[in-house]
Amino acid sequence: MNLSDLTRNAYLLRGPLARRGYMRWFHSFSGTCADTGEVRTFFVEFLVINPGLGGEQPILGQHPYYKKRGMKPSYVCVKAGAFPDSEGEGGRQLNAYYPVSSLKPTAVPLVMQVEDCFYSEERIRGYIDVTDEEAGHRSFMTDAGTMEWDLEVYKAVACHTGILASPLFQALNALDSYWHGEGIKSFFRGTVILDGILYDVSPEKSFGYADKHWGRNFNRPRFQLACGSLTSERTGRKLRHSCLAINGCCPRFLFLPLRRKLLLQLTYTGEDFCFGFKPFLLSRCKWETKKTNKRYIWHIIAKNRTAVIKISGSCTKKQMLQMKYESPEGLLSKRPLMAGGAAVGTIQIFRRSSGGRVLLDTLQMEQGFCAYQG
């Protein structure tokens, strides 16, 4: 449901999760090149892994020194970059690592600063410079390049997952990873400089997205689809405060993995259609993934007592970037995590009635964020 909750967006790793857990605050937005008019989709992420194990130096789990000694990773990582363009070129992910001791977060609302990088609920700014020599170290999991950003953020629509991220469910380790979408529809304003090229970010054209994941481990398999650039076929207009957000989760019972499920929120002209958040409601989501030579394709159907949502979305492989992470255990997944900012598709919204279904609208998706790991 569309409910802001800054306590869930705060620094939450306590107890056992501080020594085996992670938090990541993710932002995605579009900008326009000041010289050529080219549109690119950028991302900025703040990642904290195993802060309870940290010290005065970042501990990289893939570094031979730490790996040989069986040491788990512990660091703050600021990850920033751009997804590939329409030709499949220019994709970047730049990682900067800092010791946990360098991070001094506030409580609620959360404010974090680590050297040149700053996070708050209303602003993000930072600078990363990765040399070719640094990018040559496999343990850094980074490309070479520079990126500087200074952006105001207005988080207009939230996705609150209710009991699924409650303190009780966290105490029971009911999920591997918890999700809160404080800004599934966000407006960004400012500038990005990527490898010396200036991009302007304006609120109406940023199509921004911001969320947070935290828990013991990353979801596997993983699936996300979000879009803030929706056009109504009924009116022919772009919907300013409408958006879609989908996140996969892997529930557990007594530490045994159960069948994976989707959490879905579609906010349409002020009305929220929610599926999967409250276990006691009769709602369900079915989906399938298809892979062609050129695209990933997703078909989703969500039903509850009052509505049916049908979604068909896709993203070309060349416009997706392989994102690199290590788990809190210091492991690398054998399956690549692909993400992109050029998802397209359609959303059909039906209202259920005694006579069947009534089509409310069909929405066209453009410039959506997607992430998939099979």
C-alpha positions as CSV (number, residue, x, y, z in Angstrom):
1,M,0.0,0.0,0.0
2,N,1.1,3.6,-0.6
3,L,2.3,4.3,2.9
4,S,5.6,6.1,3.8
5,D,7.5,4.5,6.6
6,L,10.9,6.0,7.3
7,T,11.6,3.6,10.1
8,R,11.8,0.8,7.6
9,N,14.1,2.9,5.4
10,A,16.5,3.4,8.3
11,Y,19.6,1.5,9.4
12,L,18.1,-1.8,10.5
13,L,20.9,-4.4,10.9
14,R,20.9,-5.4,14.6
15,G,21.7,-8.6,16.5
16,P,22.7,-11.6,14.4
17,L,22.0,-9.7,11.1
18,A,24.8,-7.3,12.0
19,R,27.3,-10.2,11.6
20,R,25.5,-12.0,8.8
21,G,23.4,-9.6,6.8
22,Y,23.2,-6.7,4.3
23,M,21.3,-3.5,3.6
24,R,21.1,-1.8,0.2
25,W,19.4,1.5,-0.7
26,F,18.9,1.6,-4.5
27,H,18.0,4.6,-6.8
28,S,17.4,4.6,-10.5
29,F,16.6,7.6,-12.7
30,S,17.0,9.0,-16.2
31,G,19.0,12.0,-17.4
32,T,19.5,13.9,-20.7
33,C,22.9,14.7,-22.2
34,A,23.3,18.5,-22.2
35,D,25.1,18.5,-25.6
36,T,23.5,15.7,-27.6
37,G,20.1,15.2,-26.1
38,E,20.8,11.5,-25.5
39,V,18.8,9.9,-22.6
40,R,20.6,7.5,-20.2
41,T,19.4,5.6,-17.2
42,F,21.6,5.8,-14.1
43,F,21.7,4.1,-10.8
44,V,23.2,4.9,-7.4
45,E,23.3,2.4,-4.5
46,F,24.5,2.4,-0.9
47,L,25.3,-1.1,0.3
48,V,26.4,-2.2,3.8
49,I,27.5,-5.9,4.4
50,N,28.1,-7.5,7.8
51,P,28.7,-4.2,9.7
52,G,29.2,-6.1,13.0
53,L,32.4,-7.7,11.6
54,G,33.9,-4.5,10.4
55,G,37.1,-2.6,11.3
56,E,39.3,0.1,10.1
57,Q,39.7,-1.4,6.6
58,P,37.1,-2.7,4.2
59,I,37.1,-6.5,4.1
60,L,36.5,-7.8,0.6
61,G,35.3,-11.3,0.5
62,Q,36.8,-12.0,-2.9
63,H,40.3,-10.7,-2.1
64,P,42.8,-13.6,-1.9
65,Y,44.1,-12.4,1.5
66,Y,40.7,-12.5,3.2
67,K,39.5,-15.5,1.3
68,K,42.5,-17.6,2.4
69,R,41.7,-16.8,6.0
70,G,38.0,-17.5,5.7
71,M,37.0,-14.0,6.5
72,K,33.5,-12.8,5.6
73,P,33.1,-9.5,3.8
74,S,32.4,-6.4,5.8
75,Y,32.3,-2.9,4.2
76,V,30.3,0.0,2.9
77,C,30.1,0.0,-0.9
78,V,28.8,2.9,-3.0
79,K,27.9,1.6,-6.4
80,A,27.0,4.0,-9.2
81,G,26.8,3.8,-13.0
82,A,24.7,3.7,-16.0
83,F,22.8,0.9,-17.9
84,P,23.7,0.3,-21.5
85,D,22.2,2.6,-24.2
86,S,20.0,1.5,-27.1
87,E,23.0,0.2,-28.9
88,G,24.2,-1.9,-25.9
89,E,27.1,0.5,-25.3
90,G,28.3,2.5,-22.4
91,G,27.2,0.3,-19.5
92,R,29.1,1.0,-16.3
93,Q,29.1,-0.1,-12.7
94,L,31.6,1.7,-10.4
95,N,32.3,0.4,-6.9
96,A,33.9,2.4,-4.1
97,Y,34.6,0.5,-0.8
98,Y,34.9,2.0,2.6
99,P,35.4,0.6,6.1
100,V,32.3,0.2,8.3
101,S,34.0,2.5,10.8
102,S,33.8,5.4,8.4
103,L,30.0,5.3,8.3
104,K,28.0,7.3,11.0
105,P,24.3,6.9,10.2
106,T,21.6,8.8,12.0
107,A,18.4,7.2,13.3
108,V,15.1,8.3,11.7
109,P,15.1,10.0,9.2
110,L,18.2,8.3,7.9
111,V,21.3,10.3,6.9
112,M,24.5,8.7,5.9
113,Q,27.8,10.1,4.8
114,V,31.0,8.2,3.9
115,E,33.8,10.5,2.5
116,D,32.5,12.1,-0.7
117,C,29.1,10.2,-0.8
118,F,26.0,11.4,1.0
119,Y,22.5,10.0,1.4
120,S,19.3,11.4,2.9
121,E,15.6,11.0,2.1
122,E,15.7,14.3,0.1
123,R,19.2,14.3,-1.4
124,I,22.0,12.1,-2.7
125,R,25.4,13.3,-3.9
126,G,28.7,11.7,-4.4
127,Y,31.8,11.1,-6.5
128,I,33.5,7.8,-7.6
129,D,36.8,7.5,-9.5
130,V,38.0,4.0,-10.4
131,T,41.3,3.6,-12.2
132,D,42.1,0.9,-14.8
133,E,44.5,-0.6,-12.3
134,E,41.7,-0.9,-9.6
135,A,39.3,-2.3,-12.1
136,G,41.8,-5.0,-13.0
137,H,41.4,-6.5,-9.5
138,R,38.7,-9.1,-9.6
139,S,37.9,-8.7,-5.9
140,F,36.7,-5.1,-6.6
141,M,34.0,-6.3,-9.0
142,T,34.1,-2.9,-10.8
143,D,34.5,-1.2,-14.1
144,A,36.8,1.8,-14.6
145,G,35.5,5.3,-14.9
146,T,34.3,8.3,-13.0
147,M,30.8,9.5,-12.0
148,E,29.7,12.5,-10.0
149,W,26.1,13.1,-9.0
150,D,24.2,15.8,-7.0
151,L,20.5,15.2,-6.9
152,E,17.4,16.3,-5.0
153,V,14.9,13.5,-4.5
154,Y,11.1,13.7,-3.9
155,K,9.6,10.3,-3.1
156,A,6.0,10.7,-4.2
157,V,4.6,7.1,-3.9
158,A,5.6,4.4,-1.4
159,C,5.1,0.6,-1.3
160,H,4.7,-0.6,2.3
161,T,4.8,-4.4,2.5
162,G,2.9,-4.6,5.8
163,I,3.4,-7.7,8.0
164,L,5.9,-9.2,5.6
165,A,8.7,-6.9,6.8
166,S,7.4,-6.5,10.4
167,P,9.7,-7.0,13.4
168,L,7.9,-10.3,14.1
169,F,8.7,-11.7,10.6
170,Q,12.2,-10.5,10.9
171,A,12.7,-12.2,14.3
172,L,11.3,-15.4,12.8
173,N,13.7,-15.2,9.8
174,A,10.5,-15.6,7.7
175,L,12.3,-14.2,4.6
176,D,15.8,-14.2,3.3
177,S,15.5,-10.6,2.2
178,Y,13.0,-7.9,3.2
179,W,11.8,-5.1,0.9
180,H,10.5,-1.6,1.4
181,G,9.8,0.8,-1.5
182,E,9.9,4.3,0.0
183,G,10.0,5.9,-3.4
184,I,8.6,3.6,-6.1
185,K,7.6,6.8,-7.8
186,S,10.3,9.4,-7.3
187,F,11.2,12.7,-8.9
188,F,14.9,13.5,-9.2
189,R,16.4,16.9,-10.0
190,G,20.1,17.7,-10.5
191,T,23.1,16.7,-12.6
192,V,25.2,13.6,-13.3
193,I,28.7,13.7,-14.8
194,L,29.7,10.3,-16.2
195,D,33.2,10.0,-17.6
196,G,33.3,13.8,-18.2
197,I,29.9,14.0,-19.9
198,L,27.2,16.2,-18.3
199,Y,23.6,14.9,-18.0
200,D,20.7,17.0,-16.7
201,V,18.1,15.3,-14.6
202,S,14.7,16.9,-14.5
203,P,11.7,15.8,-12.3
204,E,9.3,15.2,-15.1
205,K,11.7,13.2,-17.2
206,S,13.6,11.4,-14.5
207,F,11.1,8.5,-14.0
208,G,12.8,7.8,-10.7
209,Y,12.6,4.7,-8.5
210,A,14.0,4.2,-4.9
211,D,13.8,1.2,-2.6
212,K,15.6,-0.8,0.1
213,H,16.4,-4.4,0.6
214,W,17.9,-6.0,3.8
215,G,18.2,-9.3,5.4
216,R,20.4,-12.4,5.7
217,N,21.0,-13.0,2.0
218,F,20.0,-11.9,-1.4
219,N,16.8,-13.4,-2.9
220,R,17.5,-16.3,-5.3
221,P,16.0,-16.4,-7.8
222,R,15.5,-12.6,-8.0
223,F,13.0,-10.7,-10.0
224,Q,12.1,-7.0,-10.0
225,L,10.1,-4.9,-12.4
226,A,9.2,-1.2,-11.8
227,C,8.0,1.6,-14.0
228,G,7.1,5.2,-13.4
229,S,6.6,6.1,-17.0
230,L,3.0,5.0,-17.7
231,T,0.7,6.2,-20.5
232,S,-3.1,5.6,-20.4
233,E,-4.6,4.3,-23.6
234,R,-8.0,5.5,-22.3
235,T,-7.0,9.1,-22.1
236,G,-3.8,9.2,-24.2
237,R,-2.0,11.0,-21.4
238,K,1.1,10.1,-19.3
239,L,0.1,9.5,-15.7
240,R,2.2,11.7,-13.4
241,H,1.6,9.9,-10.1
242,S,1.0,6.4,-11.3
243,C,3.6,3.6,-11.1
244,L,4.2,-0.1,-10.9
245,A,6.5,-2.0,-8.5
246,I,7.1,-5.8,-8.4
247,N,9.5,-7.6,-6.2
248,G,10.1,-11.3,-5.7
249,C,10.6,-12.9,-2.3
250,C,11.5,-16.3,-1.0
251,P,9.5,-17.1,2.2
252,R,10.6,-19.8,4.7
253,F,9.0,-21.9,7.3
254,L,11.2,-23.3,10.0
255,F,14.2,-22.5,7.9
256,L,12.8,-24.5,4.9
257,P,12.3,-22.5,1.7
258,L,8.8,-22.4,0.4
259,R,7.5,-21.6,-3.1
260,R,8.7,-18.2,-4.2
261,K,6.1,-15.4,-4.5
262,L,5.7,-11.9,-6.0
263,L,4.7,-8.7,-4.2
264,L,3.0,-6.3,-6.6
265,Q,1.7,-2.8,-6.2
266,L,0.1,-0.8,-9.0
267,T,-0.8,2.8,-8.1
268,Y,-3.2,4.1,-10.7
269,T,-4.6,7.6,-10.6
270,G,-4.7,7.6,-6.8
271,E,-5.9,4.0,-6.3
272,D,-3.6,1.2,-5.1
273,F,-3.9,-2.3,-6.4
274,C,-1.9,-4.6,-4.1
275,F,-1.2,-8.3,-4.3
276,G,0.8,-10.7,-2.0
277,F,1.4,-8.4,0.9
278,K,-1.0,-9.8,3.4
279,P,-1.0,-13.6,3.7
280,F,-4.6,-13.7,4.9
281,L,-6.0,-11.9,1.9
282,L,-7.1,-14.0,-1.1
283,S,-4.6,-12.7,-3.7
284,R,-2.1,-14.4,-5.8
285,C,0.3,-13.8,-8.6
286,K,1.4,-16.1,-11.4
287,W,4.3,-15.4,-13.7
288,E,6.6,-16.9,-16.2
289,T,9.9,-15.8,-17.7
290,K,10.8,-16.4,-21.3
291,K,14.2,-15.9,-22.8
292,T,14.8,-15.4,-26.5
293,N,18.1,-14.6,-28.3
294,K,17.5,-10.9,-27.8
295,R,15.1,-10.4,-24.9
296,Y,13.9,-11.4,-21.5
297,I,10.1,-11.5,-21.4
298,W,7.9,-11.6,-18.4
299,H,4.1,-12.4,-18.2
300,I,2.4,-11.8,-14.9
301,I,-1.2,-12.1,-13.8
302,A,-2.3,-11.0,-10.3
303,K,-5.8,-11.6,-8.9
304,N,-7.7,-10.7,-5.7
305,R,-11.4,-10.4,-4.8
306,T,-11.8,-7.1,-6.5
307,A,-9.3,-6.8,-9.4
308,V,-7.2,-8.6,-12.0
309,I,-3.9,-7.1,-13.3
310,K,-2.3,-8.6,-16.5
311,I,1.3,-7.5,-17.3
312,S,3.5,-8.3,-20.2
313,G,7.0,-6.7,-20.0
314,S,10.4,-7.2,-21.6
315,C,13.9,-5.8,-21.9
316,T,16.5,-6.4,-24.6
317,K,19.6,-8.2,-23.4
318,K,22.0,-5.7,-24.9
319,Q,20.4,-3.0,-22.7
320,M,21.0,-5.0,-19.5
321,L,24.1,-4.9,-17.3
322,Q,25.4,-7.8,-15.3
323,M,25.4,-6.5,-11.7
324,K,28.2,-7.9,-9.4
325,Y,27.6,-8.7,-5.7
326,E,29.0,-11.0,-3.1
327,S,26.7,-12.5,-0.5
328,P,27.2,-11.9,3.3
329,E,28.8,-15.3,3.3
330,G,31.3,-14.1,0.7
331,L,30.0,-16.2,-2.1
332,L,29.4,-15.3,-5.8
333,S,26.3,-16.6,-7.5
334,K,26.9,-18.8,-10.5
335,R,23.9,-17.3,-12.2
336,P,24.3,-13.8,-13.5
337,L,22.1,-11.0,-12.1
338,M,21.0,-8.9,-15.1
339,A,19.5,-5.4,-14.7
340,G,18.4,-2.7,-17.1
341,G,16.5,0.6,-17.3
342,A,14.8,0.1,-20.7
343,A,11.9,-2.3,-19.9
344,V,8.7,-1.8,-21.9
345,G,5.3,-3.5,-21.9
346,T,1.6,-3.2,-21.2
347,I,-0.5,-3.4,-18.1
348,Q,-4.2,-4.3,-18.3
349,I,-6.4,-3.3,-15.3
350,F,-9.7,-5.2,-14.7
351,R,-12.3,-4.5,-12.1
352,R,-14.1,-7.7,-10.9
353,S,-17.9,-7.5,-10.8
354,S,-20.8,-10.0,-10.6
355,G,-20.9,-10.1,-14.4
356,G,-17.3,-10.8,-14.8
357,R,-14.4,-8.4,-15.5
358,V,-14.6,-4.8,-16.7
359,L,-11.5,-3.3,-18.3
360,L,-10.6,0.0,-16.6
361,D,-7.5,0.9,-18.7
362,T,-4.5,-0.4,-20.6
363,L,-1.2,1.3,-19.7
364,Q,1.9,1.4,-21.8
365,M,5.2,1.0,-19.9
366,E,8.4,2.7,-21.0
367,Q,11.9,3.2,-19.4
368,G,11.1,0.7,-16.7
369,F,13.7,-0.7,-14.3
370,C,14.1,-4.5,-14.3
371,A,16.4,-7.0,-12.6
372,Y,16.4,-10.8,-13.1
373,Q,18.4,-13.7,-11.9
374,G,17.1,-17.1,-12.8
